[in-house]
C-alpha cells in the first residue's frame, strides 16, 4: 500500500478554503490529552510533546521491527488538533469576554485505522521507558465522531479567530442550521514556532444541528 498522506488524500477535511463549508466528519481514532489553562503558558508545550511522543512511537515502532498490528501501512503523522471550551464555573456568569486562563482543552492527534487500544497502550509503555514524562499516563485512546459541521480555513493570528467564526455563523444562519455550542475544534496546519502570526493557517470547525 502506498504511503497515506493526509495533505493529498484528505484535502476536504484538512485543507479547506477561506470560505465556510458544510461537511460530515466520520468516526476517527485519536490519541488525546485533556487540560486547563492558558495555551501561552510554557507548560502547554508539554501536553503537545506527550501526544507527539506516542504518535511518532506508533509510526516508527513498526519501521524498527517492533510490534506491528494487522493492517499496518505507512503514513504521514496527522496535524495537532484542539477542542476548546471554558470552565463550567465561568459559563455560569459568562460576560462574553474569554480569559485564556479559564480555557479547558482536549488536544489530540488522529491515528490511522489499524491502531487499537491495546496497541496504543503497548506503544505508550515503550515510549515511557525511552522518554519518561508524567503526562504520558494522562493520554488516552478515543474514537470520536463529530458528525455534521461547518469549517473554514483561518489565516492569521489565533486572537483574530472571532472574525472567522462570525463568517461561519452567518453562513450557518443562511444555511438554516444552528451552531450546537461555543465549543469548537482547531486544526493547526502551520507550526506556530516557525510561522509568522499573520501567516498561520488554522482550520476552524464547529458542530451543527
N, C-alpha and C positions, 0 to 999 in steps of 0.2 A: 504494500500500500504506500502511495506517495505521502510525503510529509504533509500533515494538515496545518495550514497557515490561516489563522483567523482573518488576517488582513485581506486575503484573496478570496476565501471561501465563505466568509460570514460578514460581508460588507454591510448588508442591510441592518445587522444588529450593532456592529461596532464602528462603522464609518458612515454615519448618516450625513445628510447635507445640513446647511444652516437654515433649514425651514422645518416646521413640525411635520411629523408623520405618525399615522396610526399603525400599530403592529401588535401582534400577539407573541409574547415570549414564552416558549415551552418550558418544560421542566429540565433544569440543568443541574449538574453536580458542582459543588463548591467546597473549598476549604475556607472556613470563616473564623473570625475572632471578633469579640464584642468589647466595647469600651465606652468611656465617657470623658469629655473634656475638650479642650481647645486643640485643633489639629496643628496649630503653630507651635505647640509645646514640644520640646526636644524628645520627650518620651514617646510621642506619637510614632516616630520612625521605628521604634522597637516592635510595635504591632505589625507594621508592614514587613519588617525583617523576618518575623516569625512565619508569616504567610509565604514569603518567597523562599525561605529555607526549606519548607516542606514541599512547595511546588517544584522547585528545582531538584529536590531529592527524588520526587516521583518521576520526573523526566529523565534524570541521569542514572538512577539506580539500575534500570533495565539495560542501559547502554554499557554499564560497567559490570555486566553479568551478575547483577543482583537478582532478587526475586522479581519475576515478571508475571503479571496477571494475564489470563486468557484475553485475546483480542487486542493485545498491545500494539500501538503504532506510534511513529514519531510525530511530533507536533511542536508548534511554537507556543511557549507559555503565554497564557491569556493576560490581558491588562488588569491592573488593580481596579476593583470596584468598591464603592462605599454606599451604604444605605444610611441616610441621615435623618435624625429626629431630635426633639428636645425632651428634657426630663418631664415626667408626669407632674411633678410639683410646679414646674414653670408653666405648664399648659393650663393650670387652674386659674392663673392670673396673667395670661399672656397679653402683653402690650402691643405686639406686632413687631417689636424690635428684638432681634436674637443676639444674646450674649454667647459668644462661642464657648465660653466655659460651661454653658448649660447644654451643650450638644451631647447626644448619645449616638453611637455608630456601630454598624456591623460592617467590617471590612472583609473583603473576600476575593479569592482568585478562582475562576472557573477551572474545572478539571475535565479531562477527556472522559468519554463514556466508559472506558474499561476500568476506571478507578472504582474501588469498592470501599466500604467502611473498614473491612479487615486490612486491605492493602494500605489505606491511609494510616491506620494505627501502626502497621509494620514499619512504614517509612518514617513516621514520627519518632518511633523508638530509635531507629538508625540515626536520624538527624540529631536527636537529643544526646546521643553518645559522642557524635563527632563535633557538634557545635552546640553545647548546652545553653539553654535560655529558659528562664522561668515562665516565659509567655507561651512556649510551645505546648505546655499542658492545657492552656486556655483555648487552643484551637479546636475546631470541630469539623466534622464532615457532614454536609447537609445537601439535600435536594430541594430546590426552590423553583416554583412555577409562578411567574409574575402574571401571566395572562395578558389581557388587553391593556395596552399602554399607549402613551404619547411620548415621543422622544425627539430630540433635536441636538445638533452639534452647537456647543457654545465655544466661541473663540475669544479669549481674553482672560483677565484676572478672575479668580474664584469669587471675589467680592462683587463682581458685576453680574453674577448669575441671575439675580432677581429680574433683570431686564429680559433675559431669555425666557424665564419662567412666565413672565407676563405675556409674551408672544404665544407660548404654548397654551396658556389658559384661555386666551382669546380664541385660539384655534379650536380648543375643546368646546367652547360655547357655541361656535359656529357649526361644529360637527354634531351638536346635540348630545354630547357626553359630559360627564361630571368627574372632576378630579376627586379621587377617593379620599385623600388626606394630604396634609403638608409633608408627609414622609416622601422622600424622593431618593432616586439612585443616581450616582455619578460614576462614570467610567472614564478613567484617566488615560487618554490616548498619548498624551505628552508626559515626558519626565520633567516634573516641576523643578528638579535640581539642575537641569541643563537647558531649560527653555525660558525665554523672557516672558514675563507675565502677560504681555499683550498678544503673545503667540500661542499661549496654552490652548490645547484642544481637549475639551471635556464633553462627553455625551451626557446629557441630562434626560432623565426619564421619570415619569410618574404613572401610577396605575389609574385606570378609569373605570367607571361604572356606566 
